[in-house]
Amino acid sequence: VSGTILVDTGVLAAGSYLFGFVMSHSVAISIDVQHRDSTNTANIDTPIRLLYSGSDTEYPMWPSKVTINLNERVRVSLANTIVGDVQAAIFLVLVL
């Protein structure tokens, strides 16, 4: 279902982070990478929409540091409705 959260960092400490995620899917998918506010009620930035066709495993990375304030989070959500399988994991590195 569109809007399904695939992976969420949970609340984060303030800092600069590099983010990436691993995703496997059996069908074409569209996802949104979202930087969320501290109450998890709104996106801070316009979501980054990524489209993938077919069945594959993806390893997308954000190309630069993202500044996170206290209790903000990053999550990946499904942007289309699919009939198939998708799984995702997110990883992050605090950078100085």
QUIRAUR-V837923 format. One record per residue. N is the residue number from 1. RES is the residue in one small letter. NEAR is the number of other ideal C-beta (glycine too) atoms within 8 Angstrom. D_LAST is the distance of its C-alpha to the last C-alpha in whole Angstrom. Layout:
# QUIRAUR-V837923
N	RES	NEAR	D_LAST
N	RES	NEAR	D_LAST
This chain:
# QUIRAUR-V837923
1	v	5	38
2	s	7	36
3	g	7	33
4	t	7	32
5	i	8	29
6	l	12	28
7	v	10	25
8	d	9	22
9	t	11	19
10	g	5	21
11	v	7	19
12	l	14	15
13	a	6	13
14	a	6	12
15	g	9	8
16	s	9	7
17	y	13	8
18	l	11	10
19	f	13	14
20	g	11	17
21	f	13	20
22	v	10	24
23	m	15	27
24	s	11	31
25	h	15	33
26	s	7	37
27	v	11	38
28	a	9	37
29	i	13	34
30	s	11	32
31	i	14	29
32	d	11	26
33	v	14	23
34	q	10	22
35	h	11	19
36	r	12	21
37	d	9	22
38	s	8	21
39	t	6	25
40	n	6	25
41	t	5	28
42	a	6	27
43	n	9	24
44	i	7	22
45	d	5	22
46	t	4	25
47	p	8	24
48	i	7	24
49	r	8	27
50	l	9	28
51	l	7	31
52	y	12	32
53	s	5	36
54	g	6	38
55	s	5	37
56	d	8	33
57	t	6	30
58	e	9	27
59	y	7	23
60	p	9	22
61	m	7	18
62	w	10	16
63	p	3	16
64	s	5	13
65	k	7	10
66	v	11	11
67	t	6	11
68	i	13	13
69	n	7	14
70	l	7	16
71	n	8	18
72	e	13	18
73	r	13	18
74	v	17	19
75	r	13	22
76	v	15	24
77	s	11	28
78	l	14	31
79	a	10	32
80	n	7	36
81	t	6	38
82	i	10	39
83	v	4	42
84	g	8	40
85	d	7	37
86	v	13	33
87	q	8	30
88	a	12	26
89	a	8	23
90	i	13	20
91	f	8	17
92	l	11	13
93	v	6	10
94	l	8	7
95	v	8	4
96	l	3	0
